[in-house]
Amino acid sequence: MLIAISTGMRYNEIRTLTWKQINFLDKSLILHKTKNEESRRVPIQGDALKELQLHAKIRRLDTDLVFPSPKDPHTPYDVRSAWRAARKRA
């Protein structure tokens, strides 16, 4: 949710985000699979950047996904129920 609010990225762009797309030095994300099929650079800063940096320290090494499913590391984590609950609370 923090990444969505901080970057304006779409749900599926976040779900399928890989570590290779994150440039910590440049403080940006490179999105290749966008809705309009054009690559774009997304700046990332503040708390979202800090959380990704912390997450990188404890990441799973058996997948390149930033948010893998706990059951299958090669499948993106499905956060729809948490997403719906957060929208309802907001």
Backbone as CSV, one residue per row, in Angstrom:
resi,resn,N_x,N_y,N_z,CA_x,CA_y,CA_z,C_x,C_y,C_z
1,MET,0.824,-1.190,0.000,0.000,0.000,0.000,0.866,1.251,0.000
2,LEU,1.953,1.224,0.767,2.851,2.370,0.846,3.468,2.678,-0.516
3,ILE,3.839,1.640,-1.244,4.422,1.851,-2.573,3.376,2.419,-3.522
4,ALA,2.163,1.929,-3.444,1.094,2.436,-4.309,0.850,3.920,-4.065
5,ILE,0.764,4.312,-2.817,0.497,5.708,-2.473,1.684,6.590,-2.852
6,SER,2.902,6.098,-2.615,4.103,6.896,-2.858,4.459,7.044,-4.328
7,THR,4.072,6.069,-5.147,4.514,6.080,-6.545,3.398,6.242,-7.570
8,GLY,2.169,5.907,-7.187,1.082,5.934,-8.164,1.096,4.715,-9.076
9,MET,1.882,3.697,-8.713,1.950,2.491,-9.539,0.633,1.732,-9.468
10,ARG,0.339,1.005,-10.541,-0.857,0.183,-10.598,-0.646,-1.106,-9.796
11,TYR,-1.755,-1.712,-9.419,-1.763,-2.927,-8.614,-0.863,-4.007,-9.209
12,ASN,-1.043,-4.317,-10.469,-0.277,-5.394,-11.089,1.194,-5.018,-11.263
13,GLU,1.499,-3.738,-11.428,2.897,-3.303,-11.525,3.616,-3.576,-10.206
14,ILE,2.923,-3.392,-9.101,3.506,-3.654,-7.786,3.631,-5.156,-7.555
15,ARG,2.593,-5.892,-7.862,2.602,-7.352,-7.663,3.745,-8.023,-8.401
16,THR,4.030,-7.585,-9.608,5.033,-8.252,-10.446,6.403,-7.573,-10.400
17,LEU,6.577,-6.638,-9.487,7.844,-5.924,-9.357,8.968,-6.901,-9.008
18,THR,10.100,-6.762,-9.700,11.264,-7.607,-9.419,12.409,-6.749,-8.897
19,TRP,13.344,-7.417,-8.241,14.495,-6.702,-7.686,15.342,-6.066,-8.779
20,LYS,15.352,-6.671,-9.958,16.129,-6.114,-11.080,15.582,-4.764,-11.537
21,GLN,14.321,-4.488,-11.252,13.695,-3.235,-11.660,13.991,-2.086,-10.702
22,ILE,14.559,-2.402,-9.547,14.813,-1.376,-8.537,16.252,-0.892,-8.638
23,ASN,16.400,0.422,-8.747,17.727,1.035,-8.755,17.832,1.880,-7.489
24,PHE,18.457,1.310,-6.460,18.562,2.017,-5.188,19.460,3.251,-5.284
25,LEU,20.476,3.201,-6.128,21.371,4.352,-6.263,20.660,5.531,-6.917
26,ASP,19.853,5.236,-7.928,19.113,6.268,-8.663,17.778,6.594,-7.988
27,LYS,17.406,5.790,-6.981,16.135,5.941,-6.272,14.952,5.914,-7.239
28,SER,14.944,4.867,-8.073,13.870,4.755,-9.055,13.562,3.294,-9.356
29,LEU,12.406,3.100,-9.958,11.968,1.798,-10.433,11.793,1.904,-11.935
30,ILE,12.153,0.876,-12.665,11.922,0.840,-14.105,10.833,-0.187,-14.370
31,LEU,9.725,0.272,-14.882,8.593,-0.614,-15.179,8.598,-0.956,-16.655
32,HIS,8.660,-2.237,-16.956,8.682,-2.691,-18.347,7.306,-3.147,-18.813
33,LYS,6.545,-3.769,-17.908,5.229,-4.294,-18.261,4.162,-3.342,-17.752
34,THR,3.892,-2.304,-18.490,2.879,-1.339,-18.085,1.596,-1.561,-18.874
35,LYS,0.532,-0.938,-18.419,-0.776,-1.100,-19.052,-0.753,-0.657,-20.517
36,ASN,-0.022,0.422,-20.810,0.025,0.913,-22.186,1.235,0.372,-22.952
37,GLU,1.905,-0.632,-22.369,3.008,-1.347,-23.003,4.230,-0.471,-23.292
38,GLU,4.394,0.606,-22.548,5.577,1.451,-22.671,6.332,1.413,-21.348
39,SER,7.655,1.294,-21.426,8.458,1.322,-20.204,8.420,2.724,-19.614
40,ARG,8.524,2.787,-18.284,8.590,4.088,-17.637,9.411,4.002,-16.365
41,ARG,10.000,5.117,-16.006,10.809,5.238,-14.793,9.947,5.894,-13.720
42,VAL,9.947,5.302,-12.533,9.152,5.820,-11.428,10.092,6.181,-10.278
43,PRO,10.153,7.455,-9.884,10.992,7.804,-8.734,10.406,7.233,-7.454
44,ILE,11.273,6.837,-6.551,10.823,6.316,-5.257,11.661,6.971,-4.171
45,GLN,10.981,7.434,-3.134,11.680,8.170,-2.081,10.973,8.000,-0.745
46,GLY,11.507,8.614,0.279,10.883,8.627,1.595,10.702,7.254,2.199
47,ASP,9.559,7.071,2.856,9.271,5.825,3.568,9.213,4.620,2.627
48,ALA,8.717,4.815,1.417,8.635,3.696,0.470,10.036,3.191,0.125
49,LEU,10.965,4.098,-0.096,12.348,3.716,-0.384,12.962,3.007,0.820
50,LYS,12.755,3.549,2.006,13.299,2.938,3.220,12.760,1.520,3.419
51,GLU,11.467,1.338,3.187,10.870,0.012,3.362,11.416,-0.988,2.337
52,LEU,11.598,-0.551,1.106,12.181,-1.446,0.098,13.620,-1.805,0.459
53,GLN,14.372,-0.846,0.975,15.750,-1.123,1.390,15.776,-2.136,2.535
54,LEU,14.870,-1.995,3.496,14.783,-2.963,4.594,14.350,-4.332,4.088
55,HIS,13.377,-4.334,3.191,12.859,-5.580,2.617,13.955,-6.302,1.825
56,ALA,14.828,-5.558,1.188,15.918,-6.147,0.402,16.888,-6.930,1.292
57,LYS,17.004,-6.522,2.540,17.920,-7.191,3.458,17.412,-8.555,3.902
58,ILE,16.092,-8.770,3.816,15.510,-10.048,4.254,14.789,-10.765,3.117
59,ARG,15.091,-10.384,1.902,14.395,-10.945,0.741,14.675,-12.430,0.560
60,ARG,13.758,-13.074,-0.150,13.937,-14.479,-0.512,14.936,-14.558,-1.648
61,LEU,15.832,-15.511,-1.593,16.851,-15.652,-2.627,16.441,-16.627,-3.726
62,ASP,15.305,-17.308,-3.548,14.853,-18.273,-4.546,13.900,-17.662,-5.568
63,THR,13.772,-16.331,-5.561,12.910,-15.642,-6.518,13.422,-14.227,-6.730
64,ASP,13.092,-13.657,-7.879,13.444,-12.264,-8.135,12.276,-11.332,-7.825
65,LEU,11.106,-11.894,-7.494,9.945,-11.076,-7.164,10.162,-10.355,-5.834
66,VAL,9.772,-9.107,-5.766,9.867,-8.347,-4.523,8.811,-8.840,-3.538
67,PHE,7.628,-9.179,-4.053,6.524,-9.644,-3.215,6.042,-11.014,-3.690
68,PRO,6.802,-12.079,-3.403,6.390,-13.418,-3.840,5.325,-14.016,-2.940
69,SER,4.584,-14.951,-3.480,3.602,-15.698,-2.701,4.334,-16.586,-1.708
70,PRO,3.822,-16.721,-0.501,4.470,-17.618,0.466,4.422,-19.088,0.026
71,LYS,3.408,-19.432,-0.767,3.250,-20.823,-1.209,4.127,-21.148,-2.409
72,ASP,4.286,-20.214,-3.324,5.075,-20.431,-4.540,5.904,-19.176,-4.805
73,PRO,7.209,-19.241,-4.622,8.040,-18.048,-4.758,8.090,-17.462,-6.170
74,HIS,7.601,-18.197,-7.148,7.618,-17.695,-8.526,6.278,-17.096,-8.950
75,THR,5.356,-17.014,-8.000,4.048,-16.413,-8.231,3.942,-15.153,-7.382
76,PRO,3.484,-14.047,-7.980,3.335,-12.821,-7.182,2.315,-12.997,-6.064
77,TYR,2.561,-12.354,-4.950,1.663,-12.378,-3.806,0.349,-11.700,-4.174
78,ASP,-0.764,-12.323,-3.804,-2.077,-11.767,-4.107,-2.603,-11.049,-2.870
79,VAL,-2.664,-9.740,-2.942,-3.051,-8.929,-1.785,-4.462,-8.364,-1.916
80,ARG,-5.271,-8.962,-2.753,-6.606,-8.401,-3.001,-7.446,-8.243,-1.749
81,SER,-7.449,-9.242,-0.867,-8.289,-9.127,0.334,-7.763,-8.016,1.245
82,ALA,-6.457,-7.925,1.409,-5.881,-6.837,2.219,-6.118,-5.490,1.544
83,TRP,-6.030,-5.470,0.227,-6.250,-4.242,-0.550,-7.696,-3.744,-0.357
84,ARG,-8.652,-4.673,-0.460,-10.059,-4.311,-0.277,-10.323,-3.779,1.134
85,ALA,-9.741,-4.434,2.137,-9.925,-4.008,3.531,-9.336,-2.616,3.747
86,ALA,-8.174,-2.352,3.166,-7.545,-1.036,3.316,-8.386,0.045,2.631
87,ARG,-8.916,-0.259,1.464,-9.780,0.712,0.763,-11.024,0.989,1.569
88,LYS,-11.610,-0.051,2.164,-12.814,0.121,2.950,-12.541,1.004,4.177
89,ARG,-11.412,0.760,4.855,-11.052,1.572,6.013,-10.799,3.024,5.616
90,ALA,-10.212,3.229,4.445,-9.906,4.591,3.985,-11.194,5.323,3.641
